[in-house]
Amino acid sequence: MKTPPQIPFNVPAITGRESDMLQEVLSAGRFAGNGAFSRRCTSVLVERLGCAEAIMTSSCTDALEMCALLCGVGPGDEVIMPSYTFVSTASAFALRGVNIVWCDIRPDTKNIDETLIEDLITERTKAVVAVHYAGVTCEMDAIAALCERRGLTLVVDAAQAIDCTYKDRPAASLGNVATFSFHDTKNIQCGEGGALIVNDPNLVERAQFIRDKGTNRTQFIKGLVDKYTWVELGSSFLMSELQAAFLWPQLQESREINAKRLRHWDRYYERLTAFLPEEALPIVPEHCTHNGHMFYILLDSAEQRGRMMEHLAGQGISAYFHYVPLHEAPYWQGKYAHVTLPVTERVAQCLLRLPMYCDLADEQIDHVCKSIRTFESC
């Protein structure tokens, strides 16, 4: 019996130049953060985004925790966000004692439903978190206008959205602060890594203090004070020089990497639209550009999705569901049992992610699509 081809869900991108960059760091003998490679990465992000500051962090989780500190939130405050997201989006604010207010998502893009946000705002609301799911941006004009009108900080979780745009503007440039992830499941990666993007110039100095363990070390380096000391609540968030060296060639080639993934995305879409309805496939609004981060299909039920996963596994294909809604997480011990998010709950039960990575071959994509097509007849 012929063994089916083995198609992994993800293979981290490698440019081939990472080892040379790491050797440079080893030769220089400086491994902590804020070194030469960190500054190079920062410069690229600032140039591409036009942001006031970019801070390389050891993870996107760190960047989100910096966002929560910059928002100045604490016990009794409320922050609105989608439940269909990774735990770090919420844990960053839960660590500050915030009451999280969950908002449902749109059935098309799976992003936060901008039409539902305003009804969730109270006098205790301090911020809104917009998560760009699968690299497709939220409806940022409406969300930004609402936040400005109501005096709320807008945090953008752009973990999956490197090089993505909304109406020709970079996805991470559309809030007061934003974050990227460079985890090895993302388009470009350094194993673990992230970045804080500061778009509001008024937050730059505080962001630097928070990055430097809460000290005014930046002012000391600039000669503005004769010694540095603890001035802000912060922590050790910096990306190491080893991470930055690994990331640097990937950041330089991110557009080429994304272009390959977009070709794979287009091939999936072309093959699957032949027999699946459009509403079962990813939807990208015309005013958004994405980066091919993810391709998924929507099944009719959790039971059907489970059978599809088993069927694909039998064909050597690794396919996975995605987030378990955070409002249903055991951590809350039933705190949000009264919350009903119908779109979130349906998507969480029915969405199935297909293999997607830079070096995915055309014949592998064709095999995945053929296997999906034969599912009901097996």
Secondary structure, DSSP 4 states (H G I P E B T S, - for coil): -PPPPPB-S------S-HHHHHHHHHHHT--SSSSHHHHHHHHHHHHHH--SEEEEES-HHHHHHHHHHHHT--TT-EEEEESSS-HHHHHHHHTTTPEEEEE-B-TTT-SB-TTTSGGG--TTEEEEEEE-GGGPPP-HHHHHHHHHHHT-EEEEE-TT-TT-EETTEEGGGSSSEEEEE--TTSSS--SS-EEEEE--GGGHHHHHHHHBTTB-HHHHHTTSSSS--B-S---B-BPPHHHHHHHHHHHHTHHHHHHHHHHHHHHHHHHHTTTS-GGGS----TTEE------EEE-SSHHHHHHHHHHHHHTTB--B--PPPGGG-GGGTTTTTT---HHHHHHHHHEEEPP--TT--HHHHHHHHHHHHTTTT-
